[in-house]
Amino acid sequence: MLCLDMGPPKMVLNALKVLLGMELRDEGLLDRAATRSVITLREPTEMQIDGEMFENQREIRLQVGPALRFIRTKP
């Protein structure tokens, strides 16, 4: 799990490290291995996770699913 609390200017400065897979060190960064995570928000918020839009969310629950063995696309 990688949580970033940094604005666009700071993220741009770290973009090269992200692209190269290097470790980021910042007080606004949480980087931990986890199979489940629950994030509780102070107030209802709109957000986008993996392209899916969510409205009025107070809690985010993330969990690792089964590993994919293959992905099939339409011919």
PDB file of N, CA, C and O in Angstrom:
ATOM      1  N   MET A   1       0.853  -1.158   0.000  1.00  0.00           N
ATOM      2  CA  MET A   1       0.000   0.000   0.000  1.00  0.00           C
ATOM      3  C   MET A   1       0.900   1.222   0.000  1.00  0.00           C
ATOM      4  O   MET A   1       1.869   1.299   0.756  1.00  0.00           O
ATOM      5  N   LEU A   2       0.571   2.163  -0.847  1.00  0.00           N
ATOM      6  CA  LEU A   2       1.330   3.395  -0.932  1.00  0.00           C
ATOM      7  C   LEU A   2       0.348   4.552  -0.846  1.00  0.00           C
ATOM      8  O   LEU A   2      -0.482   4.723  -1.739  1.00  0.00           O
ATOM      9  N   CYS A   3       0.428   5.343   0.208  1.00  0.00           N
ATOM     10  CA  CYS A   3      -0.435   6.511   0.408  1.00  0.00           C
ATOM     11  C   CYS A   3       0.432   7.751   0.358  1.00  0.00           C
ATOM     12  O   CYS A   3       1.440   7.850   1.057  1.00  0.00           O
ATOM     13  N   LEU A   4       0.027   8.695  -0.476  1.00  0.00           N
ATOM     14  CA  LEU A   4       0.778   9.925  -0.623  1.00  0.00           C
ATOM     15  C   LEU A   4      -0.063  11.104  -0.163  1.00  0.00           C
ATOM     16  O   LEU A   4      -1.225  11.224  -0.550  1.00  0.00           O
ATOM     17  N   ASP A   5       0.498  11.955   0.641  1.00  0.00           N
ATOM     18  CA  ASP A   5      -0.129  13.204   1.034  1.00  0.00           C
ATOM     19  C   ASP A   5       0.813  14.318   0.617  1.00  0.00           C
ATOM     20  O   ASP A   5       1.447  14.968   1.449  1.00  0.00           O
ATOM     21  N   MET A   6       0.892  14.526  -0.700  1.00  0.00           N
ATOM     22  CA  MET A   6       1.748  15.575  -1.234  1.00  0.00           C
ATOM     23  C   MET A   6       1.084  16.143  -2.475  1.00  0.00           C
ATOM     24  O   MET A   6       0.450  15.420  -3.243  1.00  0.00           O
ATOM     25  N   GLY A   7       1.236  17.432  -2.662  1.00  0.00           N
ATOM     26  CA  GLY A   7       0.631  18.106  -3.798  1.00  0.00           C
ATOM     27  C   GLY A   7       1.382  17.851  -5.089  1.00  0.00           C
ATOM     28  O   GLY A   7       2.453  17.244  -5.084  1.00  0.00           O
ATOM     29  N   PRO A   8       0.815  18.318  -6.202  1.00  0.00           N
ATOM     30  CA  PRO A   8       1.430  18.106  -7.516  1.00  0.00           C
ATOM     31  C   PRO A   8       2.875  18.570  -7.621  1.00  0.00           C
ATOM     32  O   PRO A   8       3.686  17.839  -8.188  1.00  0.00           O
ATOM     33  N   PRO A   9       3.253  19.753  -7.105  1.00  0.00           N
ATOM     34  CA  PRO A   9       4.656  20.170  -7.262  1.00  0.00           C
ATOM     35  C   PRO A   9       5.639  19.185  -6.621  1.00  0.00           C
ATOM     36  O   PRO A   9       6.670  18.859  -7.210  1.00  0.00           O
ATOM     37  N   LYS A  10       5.316  18.717  -5.419  1.00  0.00           N
ATOM     38  CA  LYS A  10       6.203  17.778  -4.735  1.00  0.00           C
ATOM     39  C   LYS A  10       6.198  16.421  -5.441  1.00  0.00           C
ATOM     40  O   LYS A  10       7.228  15.750  -5.508  1.00  0.00           O
ATOM     41  N   MET A  11       5.025  16.017  -5.972  1.00  0.00           N
ATOM     42  CA  MET A  11       4.943  14.738  -6.681  1.00  0.00           C
ATOM     43  C   MET A  11       5.774  14.777  -7.958  1.00  0.00           C
ATOM     44  O   MET A  11       6.412  13.787  -8.316  1.00  0.00           O
ATOM     45  N   VAL A  12       5.769  15.919  -8.647  1.00  0.00           N
ATOM     46  CA  VAL A  12       6.585  16.057  -9.857  1.00  0.00           C
ATOM     47  C   VAL A  12       8.063  15.871  -9.522  1.00  0.00           C
ATOM     48  O   VAL A  12       8.803  15.239 -10.275  1.00  0.00           O
ATOM     49  N   LEU A  13       8.482  16.421  -8.396  1.00  0.00           N
ATOM     50  CA  LEU A  13       9.884  16.282  -7.990  1.00  0.00           C
ATOM     51  C   LEU A  13      10.245  14.818  -7.720  1.00  0.00           C
ATOM     52  O   LEU A  13      11.398  14.418  -7.880  1.00  0.00           O
ATOM     53  N   ASN A  14       9.249  14.021  -7.308  1.00  0.00           N
ATOM     54  CA  ASN A  14       9.484  12.613  -7.007  1.00  0.00           C
ATOM     55  C   ASN A  14       9.141  11.681  -8.178  1.00  0.00           C
ATOM     56  O   ASN A  14       9.301  10.465  -8.071  1.00  0.00           O
ATOM     57  N   ALA A  15       8.669  12.255  -9.298  1.00  0.00           N
ATOM     58  CA  ALA A  15       8.210  11.445 -10.429  1.00  0.00           C
ATOM     59  C   ALA A  15       9.307  10.514 -10.961  1.00  0.00           C
ATOM     60  O   ALA A  15       9.028   9.356 -11.275  1.00  0.00           O
ATOM     61  N   LEU A  16      10.517  10.989 -11.063  1.00  0.00           N
ATOM     62  CA  LEU A  16      11.603  10.153 -11.574  1.00  0.00           C
ATOM     63  C   LEU A  16      11.827   8.949 -10.662  1.00  0.00           C
ATOM     64  O   LEU A  16      12.019   7.831 -11.142  1.00  0.00           O
ATOM     65  N   LYS A  17      11.804   9.172  -9.363  1.00  0.00           N
ATOM     66  CA  LYS A  17      11.971   8.068  -8.419  1.00  0.00           C
ATOM     67  C   LYS A  17      10.836   7.050  -8.567  1.00  0.00           C
ATOM     68  O   LYS A  17      11.066   5.843  -8.501  1.00  0.00           O
ATOM     69  N   VAL A  18       9.612   7.546  -8.768  1.00  0.00           N
ATOM     70  CA  VAL A  18       8.466   6.654  -8.948  1.00  0.00           C
ATOM     71  C   VAL A  18       8.653   5.819 -10.205  1.00  0.00           C
ATOM     72  O   VAL A  18       8.453   4.604 -10.179  1.00  0.00           O
ATOM     73  N   LEU A  19       9.033   6.456 -11.303  1.00  0.00           N
ATOM     74  CA  LEU A  19       9.228   5.747 -12.572  1.00  0.00           C
ATOM     75  C   LEU A  19      10.330   4.694 -12.490  1.00  0.00           C
ATOM     76  O   LEU A  19      10.237   3.641 -13.121  1.00  0.00           O
ATOM     77  N   LEU A  20      11.367   4.982 -11.715  1.00  0.00           N
ATOM     78  CA  LEU A  20      12.485   4.050 -11.579  1.00  0.00           C
ATOM     79  C   LEU A  20      12.268   3.022 -10.472  1.00  0.00           C
ATOM     80  O   LEU A  20      13.100   2.140 -10.260  1.00  0.00           O
ATOM     81  N   GLY A  21      11.137   3.145  -9.765  1.00  0.00           N
ATOM     82  CA  GLY A  21      10.840   2.199  -8.692  1.00  0.00           C
ATOM     83  C   GLY A  21      11.710   2.397  -7.471  1.00  0.00           C
ATOM     84  O   GLY A  21      11.891   1.476  -6.675  1.00  0.00           O
ATOM     85  N   MET A  22      12.247   3.587  -7.318  1.00  0.00           N
ATOM     86  CA  MET A  22      13.109   3.879  -6.177  1.00  0.00           C
ATOM     87  C   MET A  22      12.265   4.228  -4.954  1.00  0.00           C
ATOM     88  O   MET A  22      11.106   4.625  -5.070  1.00  0.00           O
ATOM     89  N   GLU A  23      12.866   4.072  -3.796  1.00  0.00           N
ATOM     90  CA  GLU A  23      12.181   4.378  -2.540  1.00  0.00           C
ATOM     91  C   GLU A  23      11.993   5.879  -2.388  1.00  0.00           C
ATOM     92  O   GLU A  23      12.913   6.664  -2.618  1.00  0.00           O
ATOM     93  N   LEU A  24      10.775   6.267  -1.994  1.00  0.00           N
ATOM     94  CA  LEU A  24      10.496   7.663  -1.692  1.00  0.00           C
ATOM     95  C   LEU A  24      10.584   7.855  -0.189  1.00  0.00           C
ATOM     96  O   LEU A  24      10.103   7.020   0.577  1.00  0.00           O
ATOM     97  N   ARG A  25      11.190   8.939   0.230  1.00  0.00           N
ATOM     98  CA  ARG A  25      11.271   9.250   1.657  1.00  0.00           C
ATOM     99  C   ARG A  25      10.681  10.631   1.856  1.00  0.00           C
ATOM    100  O   ARG A  25      11.229  11.631   1.394  1.00  0.00           O
ATOM    101  N   ASP A  26       9.549  10.672   2.554  1.00  0.00           N
ATOM    102  CA  ASP A  26       8.870  11.932   2.776  1.00  0.00           C
ATOM    103  C   ASP A  26       7.933  11.779   3.959  1.00  0.00           C
ATOM    104  O   ASP A  26       7.385  10.700   4.181  1.00  0.00           O
ATOM    105  N   GLU A  27       7.742  12.848   4.721  1.00  0.00           N
ATOM    106  CA  GLU A  27       6.844  12.781   5.872  1.00  0.00           C
ATOM    107  C   GLU A  27       5.391  12.585   5.451  1.00  0.00           C
ATOM    108  O   GLU A  27       4.578  12.133   6.257  1.00  0.00           O
ATOM    109  N   GLY A  28       5.044  12.916   4.202  1.00  0.00           N
ATOM    110  CA  GLY A  28       3.683  12.738   3.695  1.00  0.00           C
ATOM    111  C   GLY A  28       3.491  11.427   2.973  1.00  0.00           C
ATOM    112  O   GLY A  28       2.610  11.314   2.120  1.00  0.00           O
ATOM    113  N   LEU A  29       4.298  10.433   3.296  1.00  0.00           N
ATOM    114  CA  LEU A  29       4.264   9.156   2.588  1.00  0.00           C
ATOM    115  C   LEU A  29       4.133   7.997   3.563  1.00  0.00           C
ATOM    116  O   LEU A  29       4.840   7.933   4.569  1.00  0.00           O
ATOM    117  N   LEU A  30       3.225   7.088   3.257  1.00  0.00           N
ATOM    118  CA  LEU A  30       3.089   5.849   4.016  1.00  0.00           C
ATOM    119  C   LEU A  30       3.264   4.708   3.025  1.00  0.00           C
ATOM    120  O   LEU A  30       2.510   4.614   2.056  1.00  0.00           O
ATOM    121  N   ASP A  31       4.230   3.854   3.245  1.00  0.00           N
ATOM    122  CA  ASP A  31       4.533   2.741   2.341  1.00  0.00           C
ATOM    123  C   ASP A  31       4.632   1.479   3.180  1.00  0.00           C
ATOM    124  O   ASP A  31       5.619   1.282   3.890  1.00  0.00           O
ATOM    125  N   ARG A  32       3.618   0.619   3.106  1.00  0.00           N
ATOM    126  CA  ARG A  32       3.587  -0.598   3.919  1.00  0.00           C
ATOM    127  C   ARG A  32       3.047  -1.777   3.112  1.00  0.00           C
ATOM    128  O   ARG A  32       2.251  -1.591   2.192  1.00  0.00           O
ATOM    129  N   ALA A  33       3.473  -2.967   3.452  1.00  0.00           N
ATOM    130  CA  ALA A  33       2.908  -4.185   2.877  1.00  0.00           C
ATOM    131  C   ALA A  33       1.666  -4.542   3.681  1.00  0.00           C
ATOM    132  O   ALA A  33       1.705  -4.566   4.912  1.00  0.00           O
ATOM    133  N   ALA A  34       0.555  -4.823   2.983  1.00  0.00           N
ATOM    134  CA  ALA A  34      -0.694  -5.148   3.667  1.00  0.00           C
ATOM    135  C   ALA A  34      -1.574  -5.985   2.750  1.00  0.00           C
ATOM    136  O   ALA A  34      -1.515  -5.846   1.528  1.00  0.00           O
ATOM    137  N   THR A  35      -2.388  -6.850   3.337  1.00  0.00           N
ATOM    138  CA  THR A  35      -3.370  -7.595   2.558  1.00  0.00           C
ATOM    139  C   THR A  35      -4.751  -6.960   2.684  1.00  0.00           C
ATOM    140  O   THR A  35      -5.617  -7.177   1.837  1.00  0.00           O
ATOM    141  N   ARG A  36      -4.958  -6.171   3.750  1.00  0.00           N
ATOM    142  CA  ARG A  36      -6.211  -5.444   3.955  1.00  0.00           C
ATOM    143  C   ARG A  36      -5.908  -4.073   4.524  1.00  0.00           C
ATOM    144  O   ARG A  36      -4.929  -3.881   5.244  1.00  0.00           O
ATOM    145  N   SER A  37      -6.770  -3.123   4.187  1.00  0.00           N
ATOM    146  CA  SER A  37      -6.600  -1.781   4.711  1.00  0.00           C
ATOM    147  C   SER A  37      -7.964  -1.110   4.832  1.00  0.00           C
ATOM    148  O   SER A  37      -8.806  -1.245   3.945  1.00  0.00           O
ATOM    149  N   VAL A  38      -8.182  -0.384   5.931  1.00  0.00           N
ATOM    150  CA  VAL A  38      -9.393   0.410   6.122  1.00  0.00           C
ATOM    151  C   VAL A  38      -8.955   1.839   6.395  1.00  0.00           C
ATOM    152  O   VAL A  38      -8.191   2.101   7.324  1.00  0.00           O
ATOM    153  N   ILE A  39      -9.447   2.755   5.578  1.00  0.00           N
ATOM    154  CA  ILE A  39      -9.120   4.167   5.720  1.00  0.00           C
ATOM    155  C   ILE A  39     -10.413   4.896   6.084  1.00  0.00           C
ATOM    156  O   ILE A  39     -11.383   4.840   5.327  1.00  0.00           O
ATOM    157  N   THR A  40     -10.441   5.577   7.229  1.00  0.00           N
ATOM    158  CA  THR A  40     -11.610   6.319   7.678  1.00  0.00           C
ATOM    159  C   THR A  40     -11.371   7.806   7.436  1.00  0.00           C
ATOM    160  O   THR A  40     -10.362   8.361   7.870  1.00  0.00           O
ATOM    161  N   LEU A  41     -12.309   8.443   6.742  1.00  0.00           N
ATOM    162  CA  LEU A  41     -12.183   9.849   6.375  1.00  0.00           C
ATOM    163  C   LEU A  41     -12.916  10.749   7.361  1.00  0.00           C
ATOM    164  O   LEU A  41     -13.904  10.328   7.963  1.00  0.00           O
ATOM    165  N   ARG A  42     -12.450  11.970   7.533  1.00  0.00           N
ATOM    166  CA  ARG A  42     -13.065  12.910   8.475  1.00  0.00           C
ATOM    167  C   ARG A  42     -14.452  13.343   8.034  1.00  0.00           C
ATOM    168  O   ARG A  42     -15.336  13.543   8.867  1.00  0.00           O
ATOM    169  N   GLU A  43     -14.649  13.491   6.721  1.00  0.00           N
ATOM    170  CA  GLU A  43     -15.947  13.921   6.192  1.00  0.00           C
ATOM    171  C   GLU A  43     -16.192  13.230   4.856  1.00  0.00           C
ATOM    172  O   GLU A  43     -15.243  12.772   4.219  1.00  0.00           O
ATOM    173  N   PRO A  44     -17.464  13.146   4.415  1.00  0.00           N
ATOM    174  CA  PRO A  44     -17.759  12.487   3.133  1.00  0.00           C
ATOM    175  C   PRO A  44     -16.970  13.126   1.993  1.00  0.00           C
ATOM    176  O   PRO A  44     -16.869  14.349   1.901  1.00  0.00           O
ATOM    177  N   THR A  45     -16.423  12.294   1.143  1.00  0.00           N
ATOM    178  CA  THR A  45     -15.535  12.758   0.090  1.00  0.00           C
ATOM    179  C   THR A  45     -15.832  12.037  -1.214  1.00  0.00           C
ATOM    180  O   THR A  45     -16.226  10.871  -1.209  1.00  0.00           O
ATOM    181  N   GLU A  46     -15.644  12.732  -2.335  1.00  0.00           N
ATOM    182  CA  GLU A  46     -15.697  12.099  -3.648  1.00  0.00           C
ATOM    183  C   GLU A  46     -14.288  11.654  -3.994  1.00  0.00           C
ATOM    184  O   GLU A  46     -13.317  12.339  -3.674  1.00  0.00           O
ATOM    185  N   MET A  47     -14.177  10.504  -4.649  1.00  0.00           N
ATOM    186  CA  MET A  47     -12.847  10.009  -4.993  1.00  0.00           C
ATOM    187  C   MET A  47     -12.909   9.106  -6.209  1.00  0.00           C
ATOM    188  O   MET A  47     -13.980   8.673  -6.634  1.00  0.00           O
ATOM    189  N   GLN A  48     -11.739   8.832  -6.756  1.00  0.00           N
ATOM    190  CA  GLN A  48     -11.598   7.921  -7.878  1.00  0.00           C
ATOM    191  C   GLN A  48     -10.533   6.903  -7.517  1.00  0.00           C
ATOM    192  O   GLN A  48      -9.420   7.266  -7.135  1.00  0.00           O
ATOM    193  N   ILE A  49     -10.876   5.623  -7.638  1.00  0.00           N
ATOM    194  CA  ILE A  49      -9.929   4.538  -7.372  1.00  0.00           C
ATOM    195  C   ILE A  49      -9.927   3.626  -8.583  1.00  0.00           C
ATOM    196  O   ILE A  49     -10.964   3.074  -8.951  1.00  0.00           O
ATOM    197  N   ASP A  50      -8.775   3.465  -9.201  1.00  0.00           N
ATOM    198  CA  ASP A  50      -8.624   2.647 -10.402  1.00  0.00           C
ATOM    199  C   ASP A  50      -9.668   2.980 -11.459  1.00  0.00           C
ATOM    200  O   ASP A  50     -10.216   2.081 -12.098  1.00  0.00           O
ATOM    201  N   GLY A  51      -9.946   4.272 -11.645  1.00  0.00           N
ATOM    202  CA  GLY A  51     -10.860   4.718 -12.682  1.00  0.00           C
ATOM    203  C   GLY A  51     -12.331   4.684 -12.305  1.00  0.00           C
ATOM    204  O   GLY A  51     -13.169   5.148 -13.078  1.00  0.00           O
ATOM    205  N   GLU A  52     -12.665   4.153 -11.152  1.00  0.00           N
ATOM    206  CA  GLU A  52     -14.062   4.080 -10.716  1.00  0.00           C
ATOM    207  C   GLU A  52     -14.352   5.235  -9.760  1.00  0.00           C
ATOM    208  O   GLU A  52     -13.600   5.478  -8.816  1.00  0.00           O
ATOM    209  N   MET A  53     -15.457   5.945 -10.020  1.00  0.00           N
ATOM    210  CA  MET A  53     -15.823   7.107  -9.219  1.00  0.00           C
ATOM    211  C   MET A  53     -16.692   6.696  -8.035  1.00  0.00           C
ATOM    212  O   MET A  53     -17.575   5.849  -8.164  1.00  0.00           O
ATOM    213  N   PHE A  54     -16.430   7.308  -6.874  1.00  0.00           N
ATOM    214  CA  PHE A  54     -17.196   7.071  -5.650  1.00  0.00           C
ATOM    215  C   PHE A  54     -17.601   8.423  -5.084  1.00  0.00           C
ATOM    216  O   PHE A  54     -16.808   9.365  -5.098  1.00  0.00           O
ATOM    217  N   GLU A  55     -18.853   8.528  -4.575  1.00  0.00           N
ATOM    218  CA  GLU A  55     -19.350   9.783  -4.003  1.00  0.00           C
ATOM    219  C   GLU A  55     -19.722   9.578  -2.545  1.00  0.00           C
ATOM    220  O   GLU A  55     -20.147   8.494  -2.146  1.00  0.00           O
ATOM    221  N   ASN A  56     -19.557  10.637  -1.750  1.00  0.00           N
ATOM    222  CA  ASN A  56     -19.962  10.644  -0.339  1.00  0.00           C
ATOM    223  C   ASN A  56     -19.405   9.458   0.459  1.00  0.00           C
ATOM    224  O   ASN A  56     -20.135   8.810   1.209  1.00  0.00           O
ATOM    225  N   GLN A  57     -18.146   9.191   0.295  1.00  0.00           N
ATOM    226  CA  GLN A  57     -17.506   8.081   0.989  1.00  0.00           C
ATOM    227  C   GLN A  57     -16.919   8.541   2.316  1.00  0.00           C
ATOM    228  O   GLN A  57     -16.260   9.578   2.380  1.00  0.00           O
ATOM    229  N   ARG A  58     -17.156   7.779   3.364  1.00  0.00           N
ATOM    230  CA  ARG A  58     -16.560   8.047   4.678  1.00  0.00           C
ATOM    231  C   ARG A  58     -15.505   7.007   5.024  1.00  0.00           C
ATOM    232  O   ARG A  58     -14.710   7.200   5.943  1.00  0.00           O
ATOM    233  N   GLU A  59     -15.503   5.906   4.285  1.00  0.00           N
ATOM    234  CA  GLU A  59     -14.570   4.822   4.589  1.00  0.00           C
ATOM    235  C   GLU A  59     -14.152   4.149   3.294  1.00  0.00           C
ATOM    236  O   GLU A  59     -14.957   3.990   2.376  1.00  0.00           O
ATOM    237  N   ILE A  60     -12.903   3.761   3.227  1.00  0.00           N
ATOM    238  CA  ILE A  60     -12.368   3.024   2.080  1.00  0.00           C
ATOM    239  C   ILE A  60     -11.847   1.696   2.615  1.00  0.00           C
ATOM    240  O   ILE A  60     -11.014   1.675   3.522  1.00  0.00           O
ATOM    241  N   ARG A  61     -12.328   0.596   2.063  1.00  0.00           N
ATOM    242  CA  ARG A  61     -11.851  -0.737   2.446  1.00  0.00           C
ATOM    243  C   ARG A  61     -11.197  -1.371   1.225  1.00  0.00           C
ATOM    244  O   ARG A  61     -11.829  -1.530   0.180  1.00  0.00           O
ATOM    245  N   LEU A  62      -9.942  -1.725   1.367  1.00  0.00           N
ATOM    246  CA  LEU A  62      -9.185  -2.357   0.287  1.00  0.00           C
ATOM    247  C   LEU A  62      -8.719  -3.729   0.746  1.00  0.00           C
ATOM    248  O   LEU A  62      -8.322  -3.908   1.898  1.00  0.00           O
ATOM    249  N   GLN A  63      -8.772  -4.695  -0.161  1.00  0.00           N
ATOM    250  CA  GLN A  63      -8.336  -6.041   0.170  1.00  0.00           C
ATOM    251  C   GLN A  63      -7.725  -6.696  -1.062  1.00  0.00           C
ATOM    252  O   GLN A  63      -8.217  -6.521  -2.176  1.00  0.00           O
ATOM    253  N   VAL A  64      -6.666  -7.439  -0.857  1.00  0.00           N
ATOM    254  CA  VAL A  64      -6.008  -8.155  -1.939  1.00  0.00           C
ATOM    255  C   VAL A  64      -6.909  -9.297  -2.377  1.00  0.00           C
ATOM    256  O   VAL A  64      -7.408 -10.056  -1.546  1.00  0.00           O
ATOM    257  N   GLY A  65      -7.116  -9.418  -3.670  1.00  0.00           N
ATOM    258  CA  GLY A  65      -7.959 -10.488  -4.206  1.00  0.00           C
ATOM    259  C   GLY A  65      -7.112 -11.652  -4.687  1.00  0.00           C
ATOM    260  O   GLY A  65      -5.894 -11.658  -4.509  1.00  0.00           O
ATOM    261  N   PRO A  66      -7.757 -12.636  -5.296  1.00  0.00           N
ATOM    262  CA  PRO A  66      -7.004 -13.784  -5.815  1.00  0.00           C
ATOM    263  C   PRO A  66      -6.093 -13.355  -6.975  1.00  0.00           C
ATOM    264  O   PRO A  66      -6.412 -12.421  -7.710  1.00  0.00           O
ATOM    265  N   ALA A  67      -4.987 -14.029  -7.125  1.00  0.00           N
ATOM    266  CA  ALA A  67      -4.046 -13.726  -8.210  1.00  0.00           C
ATOM    267  C   ALA A  67      -4.664 -14.116  -9.553  1.00  0.00           C
ATOM    268  O   ALA A  67      -5.338 -15.140  -9.660  1.00  0.00           O
ATOM    269  N   LEU A  68      -4.428 -13.289 -10.578  1.00  0.00           N
ATOM    270  CA  LEU A  68      -4.901 -13.613 -11.920  1.00  0.00           C
ATOM    271  C   LEU A  68      -3.896 -14.546 -12.590  1.00  0.00           C
ATOM    272  O   LEU A  68      -2.687 -14.326 -12.527  1.00  0.00           O
ATOM    273  N   ARG A  69      -4.413 -15.578 -13.224  1.00  0.00           N
ATOM    274  CA  ARG A  69      -3.524 -16.489 -13.949  1.00  0.00           C
ATOM    275  C   ARG A  69      -3.393 -16.076 -15.410  1.00  0.00           C
ATOM    276  O   ARG A  69      -2.355 -16.291 -16.036  1.00  0.00           O
ATOM    277  N   PHE A  70      -4.463 -15.478 -15.949  1.00  0.00           N
ATOM    278  CA  PHE A  70      -4.422 -14.993 -17.324  1.00  0.00           C
ATOM    279  C   PHE A  70      -5.513 -13.948 -17.508  1.00  0.00           C
ATOM    280  O   PHE A  70      -6.475 -13.890 -16.741  1.00  0.00           O
ATOM    281  N   ILE A  71      -5.349 -13.129 -18.531  1.00  0.00           N
ATOM    282  CA  ILE A  71      -6.356 -12.148 -18.895  1.00  0.00           C
ATOM    283  C   ILE A  71      -6.685 -12.386 -20.358  1.00  0.00           C
ATOM    284  O   ILE A  71      -5.789 -12.410 -21.202  1.00  0.00           O
ATOM    285  N   ARG A  72      -7.971 -12.564 -20.665  1.00  0.00           N
ATOM    286  CA  ARG A  72      -8.395 -12.824 -22.031  1.00  0.00           C
ATOM    287  C   ARG A  72      -9.133 -11.610 -22.562  1.00  0.00           C
ATOM    288  O   ARG A  72     -10.020 -11.076 -21.897  1.00  0.00           O
ATOM    289  N   THR A  73      -8.772 -11.176 -23.750  1.00  0.00           N
ATOM    290  CA  THR A  73      -9.450 -10.065 -24.391  1.00  0.00           C
ATOM    291  C   THR A  73     -10.239 -10.586 -25.579  1.00  0.00           C
ATOM    292  O   THR A  73      -9.974 -11.681 -26.075  1.00  0.00           O
ATOM    293  N   LYS A  74     -11.197  -9.812 -26.029  1.00  0.00           N
ATOM    294  CA  LYS A  74     -11.988 -10.216 -27.187  1.00  0.00           C
ATOM    295  C   LYS A  74     -11.112 -10.183 -28.430  1.00  0.00           C
ATOM    296  O   LYS A  74     -10.273  -9.292 -28.565  1.00  0.00           O
ATOM    297  N   PRO A  75     -11.290 -11.145 -29.351  1.00  0.00           N
ATOM    298  CA  PRO A  75     -10.457 -11.173 -30.582  1.00  0.00           C
ATOM    299  C   PRO A  75     -10.751 -10.016 -31.504  1.00  0.00           C
ATOM    300  O   PRO A  75     -10.139  -9.902 -32.566  1.00  0.00           O
TER     301      PRO A  75
END
